[in-house]
Amino acid sequence: MAQSIAPPAVSPTSTAVTPLPLRAVLPWAVFVGTLMLVLLYFVGAEQGATSVFSGAGVHEWVHDGRHLLGFPCH
């Protein structure tokens, strides 16, 4: 008589958690970290001593966010 191998019964409420490898997460973590540093620069330092763009356009776009995060600007 042939024996069949049946998968174990899984209850509908249990879920298996598969860990993500670091190699899959690392590029996204670097991208998000770089994006956050650029955002922090524009909110916190642009239009100051280290200004990249001339004029007050960037300052006006991030003015409220700058005050919300506690950066002085005037």
N, C-alpha and C positions, 0 to 999 in steps of 0.2 A: 504494500500500500504506500502510495506516495504521500509524503508529508508536505504540507504547505506552511510557509512562514507568513504569518499575519502580523501586521504592524500592531504595536501595543495600543490599547484603547486610550484615547485622549479625551479628557472631559472638555466640554465646550467653553468652560471658564478659565482653563489653564492656558497660558501662552509661554512659549519658549523664547528666551531672550538671547539673541545672538550678539556677542560683543563685536564692536567695530574695530578693525585693525588701525593702528596709529598711522600707518601709511595712507589710509583713506581719509583720515580726519585732518592730518597735519597741513595739507595745502589750503584747506578751507579755514583753518585756524589762523594761518599766516595772513591770508587774504582779509579776513574780518579784523584781525589785529591791526594791519596796515590801514585799512579803511577807518577804523576808530581813531588811530593816531592822526590821520589827515583831518578828520572831522574835529578832533580836539584842537589841532593847530588853528584851523579856520575860526573856531569859536573863541579860542582863548588868546591867540597871539596875532592874528592877521590884522592889519591896519595899525600895528604898533611899531616897535623898534625893528622887528624882523619882517616887515611888510614885503610880500611878493608882488602884489598888484597895487597899482597906484589908484588914488581916488577913494571914495567912501562907499562904493557899491557893496563890497563884501561885508563891511561893517554894518551897513543897514540891514542886510539879509539875516545876519546872525545876532543882531543887537539884543533881542528879547531872550534868546537862548543863552547869550553871554551873561545876562543878569540872573537868569534862572539857575545857572550853574555856579554863580558867585564870582564871576570874573569882573573886575572893575574895568570900565571903559571910558569914563569921563568924570 
